[in-house]
Amino acid sequence: MRREDWDRRYAEVENLWSAKPNRFLVAEVAALEPGRALDLACGEGQNAIWLAERGWRVRGVDYSPVAIAKARARAHREGIDVDFVEDDLLRLEPEPGAYDLVLLLYLHLPAKEHRLVLERAGDALAPGGTLVVLGHDLLNATEGVGGPSDGSLLYTPDDVADALTGLEIEKAERVLRDVGGAERPAIDCLVRARRANG
């Protein structure tokens, strides 16, 4: 989807996504010691803001200026300090080894581009840092609900794990997510990886 399409979607409603943080993210990072965090494809900033409320120093990046403006406005209203930046993840090269936590939630790109972003996300991890990747699983197109129907934009836990060379894969699994009013759940891919200390 083009930037202009995302801008239009974000502009049409107050919150395109939930104002609450993603529940899988909360479960994966709640016990981590706060440090520096990078939220890639942060959208309206709900996850970045939640992290900042818990003491993380957060940078949120998205290529939609409308989403970034909404994220900044919410953080300002709530008195929360988050560095929201408008940038294209296909051009962005995060500082290597700079972050204790990197998030990549619901970013769906063709496989080659997705792998590039994943590799850069892994490179951005400091020793001991954690990467959390969450998105619509390939099975979701046929057995789940919502998300992209184009299988070339979807991935499996193994696809993600294979791209994260040099990291310890702590979790790579499919998870089910209830979607209000839907007859069946969405099927998501969840991967948590860690860079070894030293």
Salt bridges, closest charged atoms under 4 A:
ASP5 OD2 - ARG2 NE 3.40
ASP5 OD1 - ARG8 NH2 2.70
GLU28 OE2 - LYS171 NZ 2.65
GLU28 OE1 - ARG192 NH1 3.60
GLU44 OE2 - LYS70 NZ 2.79
GLU53 OE1 - ARG54 NH1 3.27
GLU78 OE2 - ARG74 NE 2.85
ASP83 OD2 - ARG59 NH2 2.64
GLU86 OE2 - ARG3 NH1 3.57
ASP88 OD2 - ARG91 NH1 3.82
GLU93 OE2 - ARG120 NH2 3.74
GLU119 OE2 - ARG115 NE 3.32
ASP137 OD2 - ARG174 NE 2.69
GLU170 OE1 - ARG192 NE 2.67
ASP188 OD1 - HIS136 ND1 3.64
ASP188 OD2 - ARG177 NE 2.69
